Amino acid sequence: MLAQLQDPIAAVATAPGRGAVGIVRVSGRGLASLAQALCGRILRPREATYLPFRDAAGAAIDQGLALWFPAPHSFTGEDVLELQAHGGPVVLQLLLARCLEAAAETDPATGRPRLQGLRVAQPGEFSQRAFHNGKIDLAQAEAIADLIDASTEAAARSAGRSLSGAFSREIHALRDALIHLRMLVEATLDFPEEDIDFLEQADARGQLLALQRQLQSVQQRARQGALLREGIKVVIAGQPNAGKSSLLNALAGAELAIVSAIAGTTRDVVAQTIQIHGVPLHIVDTAGLRESSDEVERIGIARAWGQIEDADALLLLHDLTRAQEPDYRRADAAIRDSLSARLPPGVPVVEVWNKADAAAGVDAGEGLRLSARTGDGIEALRQRLLEVAGWQAMPEGLYLARARHVQALGQVEEHLALAMSHLEAASPPLDLLAEELRLAQNALNAITGEFGADELLGVIFSRFCIGK
C-alpha cells in the first residue's frame, strides 16, 4: 500500500456519462514535464489556461482549460494537473490515454520517461493521497463521500461542515484535553520520589469531569449527524387490508404501492426513502400478517417478518373500522405475541389506527388515529417518527457523522467512566487510570486517523523539566 502511494495516478474525475464538462486529473511528484508535454507550454500555478489538448501526432483531441497546482498547494498535497474538457466519455478516455502515453514517452531533457509508473487511480485514491499527505484527516475524507452521497439538503450542509473540519476540531479539542490529563498521570507515575502530586494540584478530577461533559455534547451532536446520514428503517406491518400501502403512499406523497380492497394485495416488499426535516426515513411496506394457504402470499409474509426483524422502528397498523370485532382483536393479539418473540430488543413500536375517517366514534384505546386516505393525522405521525428516530433540533449547525464515529465516542465514554472510578478510589491505581486514558485517546484517534506513540512523550518533555 505504501509503495502504491508513491505511484503517480490519473483518472477521469467526473461522473460516468455525458455532460457539458469533464475533468481528467493527474496527481504525483514531478509532474511539470508531463504537464508541459500535454499542454504545449509551461503553465502558471493555480491559473486556468485555455488551450488545445493534443495527441502524440500533434492533432487536437479537444480544447479546454488546464489547471496546474504545484505541491504542496493542492488537494492531494502532490503536484496536480487538471484538464477540463467537453464531457463526452470518448473524449475523456482519449485524454486519459494520452496522459498515460505521454508519461511513458522519453523526456528530451533527461533521456528518461517523463513520469515513470503513471497508472489509473483506484476508487477514492485522490482523497487517500490527501489524507496520507496531511491535507485532510480521516473524518474529513469520509465527509467527501458523504457530501457526494447526501440524500437531503440538511445532510449535504452537515457533510460540508464536516469537510471544513468542524467535527475534527471537536475531536481535537477532546484529544488535547485528554493528553493534558494523561500527561499529569504519567508524570505522577514516573516520578513518585519527587512527591509532586500533580493530580491533586491540577484538579485532575475536575478536568476529567469537564472532559466527560464535553464528550456528552459531542456525542449528542454526532448521534444527530449520524441520523442525518444513515436515517432509520421504518417497517409498516399489520393485518391484511389495514391500509399499509395507503399509508406508505401518504407518507411518500406518491402512488408507489398498489392499493386495493382485496386482502393480500401486497405480496412483496415495497420501500421508499422519505425525508422529514431533512432526516431520511426508509419506509418499508410489507405483506399483511396472517395464516395463508396461498404459496406466493406465504413467501411475502415470510419476507415481511424478515423486514420486521431488521427494523429500526415498527409502525403496527390497525384497521379502526374493525377494532370491535373479536376475530380481529384475536389476530392482533397473535401478531403482538409474535412480535415480542421476534422483534429485536429496544426497537420502538408505534401503534397506529387507520381509517379514522370511516370510524369517527370508535374508541380503540391507545395509539395514533389517522386517515391515510384523507391525510388527517399524517403530520402527527411524521412528528412521532422523528421522536422515535431520536431527532432533536440542535441550536447550532450540525456536522455529519458515521456510525463508527458514534461507536468510537461510546468507547471513549466507557474508558473515561472507568478512569473516573479509578481516580475516585481510596488509593487510586494510577497505572490502571493511565491505561484507561490511553485507550480513550486511541478511540478518539480512530475517528480522525491520527496515531502516534511518541506524541504524548513529546508533550511531557516540552512542558516539564525532566532532565535534571
N, C-alpha and C positions, 0 to 999 in steps of 0.2 A: 504493500500500500504506500509506504513512504517513498519507494522508488518511483511508483507511478505518479506521485505528486510532483516529481521533478520534471515529468514529461510536458512539453508544450501541447496544448489541446486546442481544438477548433470544433465548432458546431453551428448549426442553424439555431438561432436563439429565439425565434418566433414560433408560434404555434403552427402545427401542420395545416395545410390547406392554402387557399388563395387569399391575398389581402393587398391593400394598397402599398404597404411597405413591409419588407422582410429584412432581417438582420443576420449576418454571419459574424460570429465573434471568435477571436483568437486570443489565447492567453498563454504567457510563458515568459521565460527570461531571454533577453536579447532578440527582440522582435524587429528591431529597427531595419535590418537588411531586408527582411521579408516584407515589411510594410512599404519600403521604397520600391521593391520589385513589383508588388501588386498594384501600387498606385502611380508608379512612374515618377515620383517626386518625393522629397523629404516633407513630411507632414509637420505642422506646428502643433504642439501639445494642446489637447483639450479645445481644439478649434475645428469646426466642421468644414470640410473641403469638398466641393462638388467637382467630380472628375469621372472619366470613364474607367471601368474595370476591364482589363484586357486579358485575353488568354495568352498562351505561350507564343503564338504566332503574331501577336500584336493586334488581333481583331477584338473589337469591343464586345464583351459579354453583356454589359449593361452600363448605365450611368447612374451615379448616386452619390451619397455622402460618405466620406471616410473620416473616422474619428480616431485619434491616437492618444492613448493615456500611458505615458511612461511610468514605470514603477518608482515609488510605491503608491503613487497617487491614482489608484484605480480601484475598481470594485474588488478584484481578486488580490490586490497587492503586488501583482506582477505587471509586466508590460501587457497592455490590452489594445487590440485593434478591432474596431467595429466597422463593418461595411454595410451600409444601409442602401438596399436596392429595391426594385419593384418586387412585390410579394408573391410572385409566382413560384411554385415549388421547383420547377425545372431550372429557373434562373438561379435560385438559391443553391440548388445542388451543384450547378456548374461553378458557382463562386466557391463553394466549399471544396470541390475537387481541384480548382485552380490553386487554392491556398495550400493544399497538401502537395500538389505538384511543384509549386514554386519553392516550397520548403526543402524539397529534395534536390532542387537544382543547385549547381555549383555557383558559389558566390565568387565573381571575378576578383574581388579584393583579397579574399583569404584562400581561395582554392579548395574550400570545404563546402559542404551543404549549407545553405542559408540557415536552416533551422532543423538540426538533427532530431529525429524522433517525433515530429509533429503527428498527432493522431486525433481521431474523432473522440470528443469528450463523452464520458459516461453520464447518465442522468444525474443532475444535481452537482456535477463536479466543479462547476464555476463557483457555486456557493461553498462547496467544500474547501476550495482553494482560499476563499475569503476567510473562512473560519480558521484554517491552519496558519494563515499568514497574519492573524490577529486583527483583521478588518472588522469582523463581527464575532460575537460569541455564539454558542450553540443555540440558545433561546432565540436570538435574532435570526439565525439561519433557518430555524423551524418556522419563524414568523413569515419568511419569504414564501414558503409553500402555503402557509395558512392564508396569506393575503391573496394568493392566486386562486385558492380553492374556496374562499369565503362565499357562503351561500346567502348572506344577508348584509345589508348596509352596516348594521351595528358590528357584525363580525369583521367586516373589511376595515372599518375605522379602528377597531381594537387591535387587529393584526398590524395595522400601520403604527400604532403606538408601541407595540412590542418590537417591531422592526427598528423604530427610532431609539430603542433602548430603555423604555420606561420600566418594563418588567425586570430587565437585567439590573437597572440601578437599584431597585428594591432589594434584589438578591444580594448585590454587592454591599449594600448598607448593612444587611443582616450578617453577612460574612465578616465585614470589618469589625462589627461589634463582637462577634464570636471569637475572632482572632485575638482581640484585645483581652477578652476574658481568659482564653487559653493561655495567653502569654503570662498572665498573673499566676495561674495554676501551675504552669510549667516552672516558673521561677521559684515558687514555693517548694516544689518537689526537688528541684535541682540544687538549691542552696539552703537546706534546713539549718546548717550551722550558723548562718548569719542571723538567725532569729528574726527574720523580717517576715512578718505576717502580711504578705501582700493582699491576701483575700479580705481580711478584716479591714485593713486600711483603705482599700479601694472599694469597699462595699460591694463585694462580689455577688452577694445575694440580691442586692438591689439591681445590679447590672443584669443578672440573669432574669429577674422578674421583668425588667424593661424589655429584654430581648424576647421573652415569651409573648408579651403584649404586642410588640412589633410584628412578631411572627403571625399572631392571630389575625391582624389586619391584612397582611399579605395573603394568608390562606383564604380569607373571605373573598378577596378580590380575584385570586387565582381560580377559586371554585366558580365564581361568576364568569370569568373569562373562559374556563373550560366548557361551561354550559353553552356559551355563545358559539364555541367552535364545534362541540360534539352534538349538542341538543340531547333530547331523550326520546326513547322509543315508547310510544303510547299505543297499546293494543286495545281495540274495541271488541268486547266479547259479550255473549249473552245468548238467549234462546233465539230460534229462528223467528223472523218477521217482527223483531223488536224495533227495527229501523236503524240497524248498524250502518248499512250502506248509505242511507239518507243522512245519517249524522256525519259520516266521512265527507259526503258531498257538501254538506252545510259548512263544515269546518274549513274545507278546502276552497269553497266558493266556486266549485266547478262540478260538472256531472262526470265523475270519474268511475263510479261503480253503478252497475245495473240495479235499478230499484223496481221491485215487483211485489204484489200482494201474495205471490206464491211462496210458501215457506220453503227454505232451502235453495233460494235463487243463487246466493253466493256460495260457491264451492271451492274457491281458491283464494289465496291471499291477495288483497289489493292494498298497495301502500302509496302514501303521498307525503311529501315534506311540506309543512306549512311553517309560517313564522308568526309569532305573537310578540310584539315589541322587540323585534329583532332576534328573538330566541327561536332556533329551529326545533320543531317538533315533528318527529317521524311517526305519522299516524298510520296504523295498520288495521284494515277491516278484515274480519275473519268469518268463516262459515258458522252458522248457528249451531250451538252445542245441544245435541240431543242424541238419543238412540236411533239408529237408522239401519235399514236393510239394504239401502242403495250403496253399491260398492264405491261409486265415484264420490258420493256425499261423505261416506266414511273416511275416504282419503282426505277430503277437505277438512273434516273435523279433526283428524289426526294432525294435520298441518296447523290448524288453529291452536291446538294445545301446544304444539312446538313453539309458536309465536308467543303464546301466553307465558311459557316457561322462560322465555328470553326477554321479557318486557321489563322496562324501567318503571312503567306505571300502567295500570289497567283501568279502563273505563268499562264497568259492568253495567250493561244497558238492559233496562226492563221496559216492558210494554205497560203503560199506565192503564190502558183500556181493559187489560186482563188481570189487573192487580188483585181483584177479589176472587178470582177463580181458584178453587182448591188445587186442581191439577197443575196450574201454572205456578202456584206457590210451592208445591212439592218439587217441581222441576227446578225452580230457582234454588231451593234448599239443597238439592243434589249437586247443582253446579257450585255452590258455595263450599260444600264439603270437599268436592274435588279440588277446588282452588286452594283450600287450606293445606291440602296434601302436596299439591304440585307447584304452587306459586312460590318462588324463592322468598326467603325471609326479608322483610324490610321493603318489599315492593308495595307502594301505596295503591289502594283500590278506591276508585271514585264511583259511588253509586249514582246512577243517572236514570231517571224515569222519563221516557219519551212519550210523544203523542198527547201532551198536555192539552192541546187544542181540542181534542176529541173526548177528554175526560176531565172537565173542569172541576167537578165536585168530588172527585175520587181522592181519598186520603190514603197514601201508600206508605206513610211514615217518613223515615229519614232519606235524604238523597236530593240531588238537584232535579227540578222539574223543568222540562223544556219541550219545545216542538221543533224537530228537525225540518218539518215541512214549512212552518211559518217563520222560523228563525228566532222565536221568542225563547229567551234563556241561553242562547248560544254564547253571548258575550260573557255571561256569568260563568259558563263552563270554560271559556278561554282564560278568564282570570283564575279559576280554580286550577287549571292546568299549569299556569305559571307558578302558583303556590306549590303544587306538587313537585314541579321541576326544581324548586328551591331558588327561584329567581327573586332577587331583591334589587330594586333600583338603587344604584350607587350614586353618591353625591358628586364624585369625580369621574373622569374618563377611565374606562376600563382598558386593560391590556388583555390580549388573547393569551390563553394558557392551554396546555395539553394535560391529558390525564396523568402522564408521567410526572409533570410538574407538581400536580396536586399530591400525587403519591409520595414524591420526594419531600415535599413540605410536611406531609404527615409523619415521615420518618424523622425529620428534624424535631417535630413536636414531641415525639416519643423519647428521643435522646435527651432533649432538654428537660423533660419531666423526670427522667432518671437522674440526670445531673443535679436537679434541684433536690431530689430525695437524698442523694449522697451529701450534698452541701449542708443540708439541714440535720444530718446525723450528729450525735453527740461527739463522736470522733470521726470527722469526715475522712473517708477513704480517698485521698487525693488522686491516687493512681486510677481508680475507677471513674472519678469525676473527670479527670483529663481524657480518659478514653471515650466517655460519652460525648464530650465536647468535640473531640476529634471526629467521631462518627457523624455528629451533626454537621460539621463543616464539610465532610465528604459528600453528604447528601445534598448540601447546597451547591457544591462544586459540580455535581452531576447535572444540575439544571443548566448551567452556563457552559459546561465542558471545560472548566478550569481545574487543573490538578497540578500540584507541586509540593513534594515532600519537604523541600528546603524553604518554602515560603515562610512558615512560622519561625524557623530558626533565624531567618534574616530579620524579621521584625524584632525578635528578642535581642539580637546583637545590636540593632540600631537604637534601641531605647534604653538598654541597661548597660551599666559599666561592669561588664562581666570579667574582662581580662585583667584583673588587678593582682 
